[in-house]
């Protein structure tokens, strides 16, 4: 029995690992998210029933664990070296001459790879399982950041190979893609946090978090390009190494060039430069490596870097332009964001006329003034930022930036919280805040209100027709018809759109409420644990923190939101107007006799497989969850029940055997 379970667990892990790889590394999933979730849940259930088989490299162990107080140190058996840099082609030709001389008559060739602008890491696999991940540190000693690295889905927990090496240390770069970086910074800005200067800082800052739950929400990925200690495996060439790593489940650069001579590499570098902006992540140059690994010993290394590789670095693209004005935007949570209004200028492929100034402190630090000539650059190649002021060109009559003391939109008071860098408008009725909230509330990923665009929102707010999202549900067609550009038909469409949004899933509503730090994914996690909005409202921080993905910051934020009377009032009015506030049962069944009931399965049922039992529960509107909590209604236990059975007894939850379960679902009625 246990042998069978052990095998099943191993198979599930391998299967999940494979789909994870196809989804995250190859971006070519074979199965639906739903089927993936089912596999994952199955594994979770088995591991909960047979805790002895839980292993640190299981896919279920990617997120979790308590925050660390410090990182342990890791000695790198083989040092993690850096590369010598060059900025021009003459230096590359000199590099080639040196190699030729050192290698005498030995033939050699080159490989060119993109140089990823991220953070170097090393992963150690023993018998195919990930056992440790670390930073480079000073090259000899780094930090043990295993828990943080496990949250990165492009990092395999186990090697995908029939013949796994006894020991394999792989080295690569953790980075944040440009788009993910832009979104993360926007979100940070919205909640008053200091944005990251560039994707590399964002990746480095994320990996330094002591609480791995904070890392799991960050859009990180990793690409591998070298090895450290290896036992039980050999590579003849660098190309061979990259191919093998790829076969084992690691992401490697999708683009590499081979060159028989340095001239071929120079032309490959031109190709790379042309493609630079097409990569989804930042490339700050190319790395040129000798392909034949047997030459590495002969060539050796200097104190810091190997002689068989060199980095060719790009200078960052910058432009100079006039700062015409500094305007202030007010976001959904009241955060005031200063924006640089610029004389339009060409930069890295686009014309730039605005740049973010992040916050007042940043403007003061850089002493940025209206009328200045400023140098701009793109952070993560997307967001233009003001890097510095050209002080020598400053006109005589400029003035230091004045912090706004009142909201530019509603003239409400402006404050700065102790732990924040942002200034905030304190007026919860501020039309600017309300407009961005309504836009968030109605957007496709949230309540998905068809027909409610920004132009309409502006009118509704400016005319005092709507002062919270709950008011939307009290709008009348006649009122809407009187708005600009609204006819009979469009007013009716909007009313229909609002009506339809009453039936959205609970998580959409949770997301739409705009609780700080609660994105769509987090809202879904919350829905899994709370079947009614009132349960969430009443949840204590300790209860919230029981959920693996939720740390103290998030728990406090959720509690703080519902302590606000205005927010409670909004929920009350939403409810009153018929907006769905409960978890909808899957498969569209809302009338089954098990509606709203939550089940946990443990042990083996003699006459039913788990899938069959799950299907029966779902058919009647019930839900099957992985672990027992106070909210569980029934625990169904078969032969050899696991720890869940004990847990149920402890919490006084009804336990049913198969016969009792059959009676409950009324097998007679089919
Ligand atoms: S090879 C011993 N390949 O650049 C050689 N490094 O400036 C190990 N980097 O520390 C490095 N992309 O963090 C190599 N394709 C690539 C790279 C790369 C980025 C980073 C790496 C290294 C730094 C050196």
Boltz pocket constraint, residues with backbone or C-beta under 6 A from the ligand:
constraints:
  - pocket:
      binder: B
      contacts: [[A, 80], [A, 81], [A, 82], [A, 83], [A, 113], [A, 114], [A, 115], [A, 116], [A, 117], [A, 118], [A, 119], [A, 120], [A, 172], [A, 173], [A, 225], [A, 226], [A, 287], [A, 306], [A, 309], [A, 311]]
      max_distance: 6.0
